[in-house]
Amino acid sequence: MYRGDAQSLRRKEQQAAALAAEVAALLNQIEALGVGQATPTGGRIAGPGFEIRRTDARWTVRA
């Protein structure tokens, strides 16, 4: 749980939203390649030739 002040929390939430928008844009670019869709399933994102999943405290990519 975050323990900073409310203003700092809001800044971090805005940063997280901006990063999430970048992830969404990258997934759209992957799908625009025309080789398949990126699909969220069971705590991971699987796409054409890759899988993104959380292991321990990090996100990893397996190609």
Secondary structure, DSSP 8 states (H G I E B T S, - for coil): ---S-HHHHHHHHHHHHHHHHHHHHHHHHHHHTTS---EEETTEEEETTEEEEEETTEEEEE-
